[in-house]
Amino acid sequence: MDNSSGVGVLDKAVLVLNALEAGPASLAQLVQATGLARPTAHRLAVALEHHRIVSRDTQGRFILGPRLSELSTAAGEDRLLAVAGPVLTHLRDQTGESAQLYRRQGDERVCVAAAERASGLRDTVPVGSALPMAAGSAAQILLAWEEPDRLHRGLRGAKFTAATLASVRRRGWAHSVGEREQGVASVSAPIRGAGGKVIAAVSVSGPIERLSRTPGRLHAIPVVTAAERITEAMRRSN
């Protein structure tokens, strides 16, 4: 089968990247793996290095570069948002509460998608809002399955404890009452990516008057189901 796209330089660059997928390679190894002339292989590898698509290891061998990881993350973000949109809408309609999707960015969690109540009192969290990792059920979810060192660092100044996070891991969801904002309650569950890693949290939130002081009893099942639907859809898309 002819794998040529008709754009020769691009096809040759892809040969270099495909060769590096197998691991670090010297220039001689690149030439052998790609069948390219030595000057061509060198010119392409150095040009790709300029754009951070290729890098070098400590021995000077060519390796896949950090730009590919950045692009992969962005692609995953796009897939996540595309998959989550209709699920959040269904979750909002099912619970009657605002639904949000959060991802961790450093010491904050960012609302990357939301489905708001159409009418009545709303707990509005605009898309793009950066909230602290020290409070709220979504913060608990995004921290609970972290590596021990990162988990313990995240507990410094937090309004929840290690015991809280142990309970979250055991039951698979989190809830909070007035933890991040007075008068507001929420329920969250984890969305998992490759290898079972928690990549996001899906939440519903609203006034304590509606969600009560035990919001998990009301909404844990639909929130967990929504998270599982998104997780499965992401798995299929990969």
For each residue, the residues with C-beta under 8 A, 3 or more apart:
1:
2:
3: 11
4: 8 11
5: 10 11
6:
7: 10 11
8: 4 11 12
9: 12 13 44
10: 5 7 13 14
11: 3 4 5 7 8 14 15
12: 8 9 15 16 34 36 40 44
13: 9 10 16 17 44 47 48
14: 10 11 17 18
15: 11 12 18 19 34 35 36
16: 12 13 19 20 30 34 36 41 44 45 48 54 62
17: 13 14 20 21 48 53 54 64
18: 14 15 21 34
19: 15 16 22 25 29 30 33 34
20: 16 17 23 24 25 30 54 62 63 64
21: 17 18 64
22: 19 25 33
23: 20 63
24: 20 57 59 61 62 63
25: 19 20 22 29 30 33 61 62 63
26: 29 30 60 61 62
27: 30 31 38 41 42 45 62
28: 31 32 38
29: 19 25 26 32 33 61
30: 16 19 20 25 26 27 33 34 36 41 45 62
31: 27 28 34 35 36 37 38 41
32: 28 29
33: 19 22 25 29 30
34: 12 15 16 18 19 30 31 41
35: 15 31
36: 12 15 16 30 31 40 41 44
37: 31 40 41
38: 27 28 31 41 42
39: 42 43
40: 12 36 37 43 44
41: 16 27 30 31 34 36 37 38 44 45
42: 27 38 39 45 46
43: 39 40 46 47
44: 9 12 13 16 36 40 41 47 48
45: 16 27 30 41 42 48 49 54 62
46: 42 43 49 50
47: 13 43 44 50 51
48: 13 16 17 44 45 51 53 54 65
49: 45 46 52 53 54 55 56 62 65
50: 46 47
51: 47 48 65 67
52: 49 55 65 66 67
53: 17 48 49 64 65 67 68
54: 16 17 20 45 48 49 62 63 64 65
55: 49 52 62 63 64 65 66
56: 49 60 61 62 63
57: 24 60 61 63
58:
59: 24
60: 26 56 57
61: 24 25 26 29 56 57
62: 16 20 24 25 26 27 30 45 49 54 55 56
63: 20 23 24 25 54 55 56 57
64: 17 20 21 53 54 55 68
65: 48 49 51 52 53 54 55 68
66: 52 55 69 70
67: 51 52 53 70 71
68: 53 64 65 71 72
69: 66 72 73
70: 66 67 73 74
71: 67 68 74 75
72: 68 69 75 76
73: 69 70 76 77
74: 70 71 77 78
75: 71 72 78 79
76: 72 73 79 80 193 199 234
77: 73 74 80 81 103 112
78: 74 75 81 82
79: 75 76 82 83 234 237
80: 76 77 83 84 101 103 112 191 199 200 230 234
81: 77 78 84 85 101 112 113
82: 78 79 85
83: 79 80 87 230 233 234 237
84: 80 81 87 88 101 113 191 200 202 230
85: 81 82 88 89 113 115
86: 89 90
87: 83 84 90 91 202 226 229 230 233
88: 84 85 91 92 99 100 101 113 114 115 202 226
89: 85 86 92 93 99 115
90: 86 87 93 94 226
91: 87 88 94 95 99 115 202 204 222 223 226
92: 88 89 95 96 97 98 99 115 116 117 204
93: 89 90 96
94: 90 91 222
95: 91 92 99 204 218 219 222 223
96: 92 93 117 210
97: 92 117 123 204 205 206 210 211 219
98: 92 114 115 116 117 122 123 124 125 204 205 206
99: 88 89 91 92 95 114 115 202 203 204 226
100: 88 111 113 114 115 125 138 202 203 204 205
101: 80 81 84 88 111 112 113 114 191 200 201 202 203
102: 109 110 111 112 131 138 142 188 200 201 202 203
103: 77 80 109 110 112 142 199 200 201
104: 108 109 110 133 142
105: 108 109 110 130
106:
107: 132 133
108: 104 105 130 131 132 133
109: 102 103 104 105 130 131 132 133 136 138 139 142 201
110: 102 103 104 105 128 129 130 131
111: 100 101 102 114 125 126 127 128 129 131
112: 77 80 81 101 102 103 127 128 200
113: 81 84 85 88 100 101 127
114: 88 98 99 100 101 111 125 126 127
115: 85 88 89 91 92 98 99 100
116: 92 98 122 124
117: 92 96 97 98 120 121 122 206
118:
119:
120: 117
121: 117 206 207 210
122: 98 116 117 206
123: 97 98 184 205 206 207
124: 98 116
125: 98 100 111 114 129 131 205
126: 111 114 129
127: 111 112 113 114
128: 110 111 112
129: 110 111 125 126
130: 105 108 109 110
131: 102 108 109 110 111 125 136 138 139 180
132: 107 108 109 135 136 139 180
133: 104 107 108 109 139 142 143 154 158
134: 139 154 157 158 159
135: 132 139 158 159 160 176 179 180
136: 109 131 132 139 140 176 179 180 186 188
137: 140 141 173 174 175 176 179 186 187 188 201 203
138: 100 102 109 131 141 142 174 186 188 201 203
139: 109 131 132 133 134 135 136 142 143 158 160 180
140: 136 137 143 144 160 164 165 168 174 176 188
141: 137 138 144 168 173 174 188 189 190 198 201
142: 102 103 104 109 133 138 139 146 198 200 201
143: 133 139 140 146 151 154 155 158 165
144: 140 141 151 165 168 169 174 190 198
145: 169 190 197 198
146: 142 143 150 151 154
147: 150 151
148: 151 152
149: 152 153
150: 146 147 153 154
151: 143 144 146 147 148 154 155 162 165
152: 148 149 155 156 162
153: 149 150 156
154: 133 134 143 146 150 151 158
155: 143 151 152 158 160 161 162 165
156: 152 153
157: 134
158: 133 134 135 139 143 154 155 161
159: 134 135 179 180
160: 135 139 140 155 164 165 176 179
161: 155 158 164 165
162: 151 152 155 165 166
163: 166 167
164: 140 160 161 167 168 174
165: 140 143 144 151 155 160 161 162 168 169
166: 162 163 169 170
167: 163 164 170 171
168: 140 141 144 164 165 171 172 173 174
169: 144 145 165 166 172
170: 166 167
171: 167 168 220
172: 168 169 189 190 224
173: 137 141 168 187 188 189 216 220 223 224
174: 137 138 140 141 144 164 168 187 188 189 216
175: 137 185 186 187 188 214 215 216 220
176: 135 136 137 140 160 179 180 185 186
177: 185 208 211 213 215
178: 181 182 183 184 185 208
179: 135 136 137 159 160 176
180: 131 132 135 136 139 159 176 184 186
181: 178 184
182: 178
183: 178 207 208
184: 123 178 180 181 205 206 207 208
185: 175 176 177 178 205 206 207 208 211 212 213 215
186: 136 137 138 175 176 180 203 204 205 206 211 215
187: 137 173 174 175 203 204 205 211 215 216 218 219 220 223
188: 102 136 137 138 140 141 173 174 175 201 202 203 223
189: 141 172 173 174 201 202 203 220 223 224 226 227 228
190: 141 144 145 172 198 200 201 227
191: 80 84 101 198 199 200 201 202 227 230 231 234
192: 196 197 198 199 231
193: 76 196 197 198 199 231 234
194: 197 238
195:
196: 192 193
197: 145 192 193 194
198: 141 142 144 145 190 191 192 193 201
199: 76 80 103 191 192 193
200: 80 84 101 102 103 112 142 190 191 230
201: 101 102 103 109 137 138 141 142 188 189 190 191 198 227
202: 84 87 88 91 99 100 101 102 188 189 191 223 226 227 230
203: 99 100 101 102 137 138 186 187 188 189 223
204: 91 92 95 97 98 99 100 186 187 211 219 222 223
205: 97 98 100 123 125 184 185 186 187 211
206: 97 98 117 121 122 123 184 185 186 210 211
207: 121 123 183 184 185 210 211
208: 177 178 183 184 185 211 212 213
209:
210: 96 97 121 206 207
211: 97 177 185 186 187 204 205 206 207 208 215 218 219
212: 185 208 215 217 218
213: 177 185 208
214: 175 217 218
215: 175 177 185 186 187 211 212 218 219
216: 173 174 175 187 219 220
217: 212 214 220
218: 95 187 211 212 214 215
219: 95 97 187 204 211 215 216 222 223
220: 171 173 175 187 189 216 217 223 224
221: 224 225
222: 91 94 95 204 219 225 226
223: 91 95 173 187 188 189 202 203 204 219 220 226 227
224: 172 173 189 220 221 227 228
225: 221 222 228 229
226: 87 88 90 91 99 189 202 222 223 229 230
227: 189 190 191 201 202 223 224 230 231
228: 189 224 225 231 232
229: 87 225 226 232 233
230: 80 83 84 87 191 200 202 226 227 233 234
231: 191 192 193 227 228 234 235
232: 228 229 235 236
233: 83 87 229 230 236 237
234: 76 79 80 83 191 193 230 231 237 238
235: 231 232 238
236: 232 233
237: 79 83 233 234
238: 194 234 235
